[in-house]
Amino acid sequence: HELNTNLNAITGAAQMLGGKDDKDMIQVITHASLVMANLVTDFADLYECTQGEVVLAMQPFSVAALLSQLQQRFEPEAAQMGVELEFSGSCAEVPRQTWGDFSRVSQVIVHLLCNALLAVHRCARPGRVRVSFSKEGESGMRVTVEDNGCGIAEEEQHKLFQPFTRVHC
């Protein structure tokens, strides 16, 4: 809790800076504090999982709000990395609202997006990441994150989804 409170203060203060000279520093501070805040959340989630205490906050949430938050958060970072970031899904294809735990759904998509951006950034060719939303059933949605990164070597793929392992592309 103490870490998150301070990280949120740093993020908020960085976003309040506004001079032209401050722009690059604001991006660095904001990005670093968001990454650290996500790590703190992940550690807390891991602890909850190991204790069998995970509770989902199931409620209706706006898919448009989720899409807007993701775009605001990742478009500047993608542009800075030289990666083309595309979000797709029309109003007809995406439910106005869906049912779920907004923070968990966004957490999963954030992790997928971070991995895709890193995978593309490590390649020598121009990068592209596409996030698409589509309707699934009556009120559900499907989220797809695709990238043109180099991929994971075949000899490393067996490590995927193993606890406490990291696979590099």
C-alpha positions as CSV (number, residue, x, y, z in Angstrom):
1,H,0.0,0.0,0.0
2,E,2.8,2.4,0.9
3,L,4.5,1.9,-2.4
4,N,1.4,2.4,-4.5
5,T,0.5,5.6,-2.7
6,N,3.9,7.1,-3.3
7,L,4.0,5.9,-6.9
8,N,0.6,7.4,-7.6
9,A,1.8,10.7,-6.1
10,I,4.9,10.6,-8.5
11,T,2.7,9.8,-11.5
12,G,0.3,12.6,-10.6
13,A,3.0,15.2,-10.1
14,A,4.7,14.2,-13.3
15,Q,1.5,14.6,-15.2
16,M,1.0,18.1,-13.7
17,L,4.3,19.4,-15.1
18,G,3.6,21.0,-18.4
19,G,6.5,23.0,-19.8
20,K,7.9,22.1,-23.2
21,D,11.3,21.4,-21.7
22,D,9.6,19.0,-19.2
23,K,7.9,16.8,-21.8
24,D,10.6,14.1,-22.2
25,M,11.1,14.0,-18.4
26,I,7.4,13.7,-17.8
27,Q,7.2,10.7,-20.1
28,V,10.1,9.0,-18.4
29,I,8.7,9.6,-14.9
30,T,5.2,8.6,-15.9
31,H,6.3,5.4,-17.6
32,A,8.6,4.3,-14.9
33,S,6.1,5.0,-12.1
34,L,3.3,3.1,-14.0
35,V,5.6,0.1,-14.6
36,M,6.5,0.1,-10.9
37,A,2.8,0.5,-9.8
38,N,1.9,-2.5,-12.0
39,L,4.7,-4.5,-10.4
40,V,3.4,-3.7,-7.0
41,T,-0.1,-4.8,-8.1
42,D,1.3,-8.0,-9.6
43,F,3.1,-8.8,-6.3
44,A,0.0,-8.2,-4.3
45,D,-2.0,-10.4,-6.7
46,L,0.6,-13.2,-6.5
47,Y,0.4,-13.1,-2.7
48,E,-3.4,-13.3,-2.9
49,C,-3.1,-16.3,-5.3
50,T,-0.7,-18.1,-3.0
51,Q,-3.1,-17.5,0.0
52,G,-6.2,-18.6,-2.0
53,E,-7.7,-15.1,-1.5
54,V,-8.3,-13.9,-5.0
55,V,-11.7,-12.1,-5.2
56,L,-13.0,-10.9,-8.5
57,A,-15.1,-7.7,-8.6
58,M,-17.6,-8.8,-11.2
59,Q,-19.7,-6.0,-12.5
60,P,-20.7,-4.4,-15.8
61,F,-18.1,-2.1,-17.4
62,S,-17.7,0.0,-20.5
63,V,-15.6,-1.5,-23.2
64,A,-15.2,2.0,-24.7
65,A,-13.7,3.2,-21.4
66,L,-11.3,0.3,-21.4
67,L,-10.3,1.0,-25.0
68,S,-9.8,4.7,-24.3
69,Q,-7.6,4.1,-21.2
70,L,-5.4,1.6,-23.2
71,Q,-5.0,4.0,-26.1
72,Q,-4.1,7.0,-23.8
73,R,-1.6,4.9,-21.9
74,F,0.2,3.0,-24.7
75,E,0.0,5.3,-27.8
76,P,2.7,7.7,-26.5
77,E,5.0,4.9,-25.5
78,A,4.5,3.1,-28.9
79,A,5.3,6.3,-30.8
80,Q,8.4,6.8,-28.7
81,M,9.5,3.3,-29.5
82,G,8.8,3.8,-33.2
83,V,6.1,1.1,-33.1
84,E,2.8,1.4,-35.0
85,L,0.0,0.7,-32.5
86,E,-3.5,0.0,-33.9
87,F,-6.7,-0.4,-32.0
88,S,-9.6,-1.8,-34.0
89,G,-13.2,-2.8,-33.3
90,S,-16.3,-0.9,-34.4
91,C,-19.3,-0.1,-32.2
92,A,-21.2,-2.9,-34.1
93,E,-18.4,-5.4,-33.3
94,V,-17.9,-4.5,-29.6
95,P,-20.5,-4.7,-26.9
96,R,-21.2,-1.3,-25.2
97,Q,-20.9,-3.0,-21.9
98,T,-19.6,-6.4,-20.7
99,W,-19.6,-8.2,-17.4
100,G,-16.3,-8.9,-15.6
101,D,-13.6,-7.6,-13.3
102,F,-12.5,-4.4,-15.0
103,S,-9.2,-4.2,-13.2
104,R,-8.3,-7.9,-14.0
105,V,-9.3,-7.6,-17.6
106,S,-7.3,-4.5,-18.1
107,Q,-4.4,-6.0,-16.2
108,V,-4.3,-9.0,-18.6
109,I,-4.5,-6.8,-21.7
110,V,-1.8,-4.4,-20.3
111,H,0.6,-7.4,-19.8
112,L,-0.1,-8.6,-23.4
113,L,0.4,-5.2,-24.8
114,C,3.7,-4.7,-22.9
115,N,5.0,-8.0,-24.1
116,A,4.0,-7.3,-27.7
117,L,5.7,-3.8,-27.6
118,L,8.8,-5.3,-26.2
119,A,8.9,-8.1,-28.7
120,V,8.5,-5.8,-31.6
121,H,10.9,-3.2,-30.2
122,R,13.7,-5.9,-30.0
123,C,13.4,-6.7,-33.8
124,A,15.4,-4.8,-36.4
125,R,12.4,-4.3,-38.6
126,P,9.6,-1.7,-38.2
127,G,7.2,-2.8,-35.5
128,R,3.5,-3.1,-35.5
129,V,1.1,-4.1,-32.7
130,R,-2.6,-4.5,-33.3
131,V,-5.2,-4.8,-30.5
132,S,-8.7,-5.8,-31.7
133,F,-11.9,-6.1,-29.8
134,S,-14.9,-8.1,-31.1
135,K,-18.2,-9.3,-29.8
136,E,-18.3,-12.8,-28.3
137,G,-21.7,-14.2,-27.6
138,E,-24.5,-12.0,-26.3
139,S,-22.5,-9.7,-24.0
140,G,-19.0,-10.9,-24.0
141,M,-15.9,-9.7,-25.9
142,R,-12.8,-11.2,-27.4
143,V,-9.6,-9.3,-27.2
144,T,-6.7,-10.1,-29.6
145,V,-3.2,-8.7,-29.3
146,E,-1.0,-9.4,-32.4
147,D,2.5,-8.2,-33.2
148,N,5.1,-8.7,-35.9
149,G,7.9,-9.3,-33.5
150,C,10.6,-11.9,-34.0
151,G,8.8,-14.5,-32.0
152,I,10.0,-17.0,-29.5
153,A,12.6,-19.6,-30.6
154,E,11.2,-23.1,-30.9
155,E,13.6,-24.4,-28.2
156,E,12.3,-21.8,-25.7
157,Q,8.6,-22.4,-26.3
158,H,8.4,-25.3,-23.8
159,K,9.1,-22.7,-21.0
160,L,5.9,-20.8,-21.7
161,F,3.4,-20.8,-18.9
162,Q,5.8,-22.4,-16.4
163,P,5.9,-20.7,-13.0
164,F,8.7,-18.3,-12.3
165,T,10.2,-18.5,-15.8
166,R,10.9,-15.8,-18.3
167,V,11.1,-16.5,-22.0
168,H,13.0,-14.0,-24.3
169,C,12.4,-13.5,-27.9
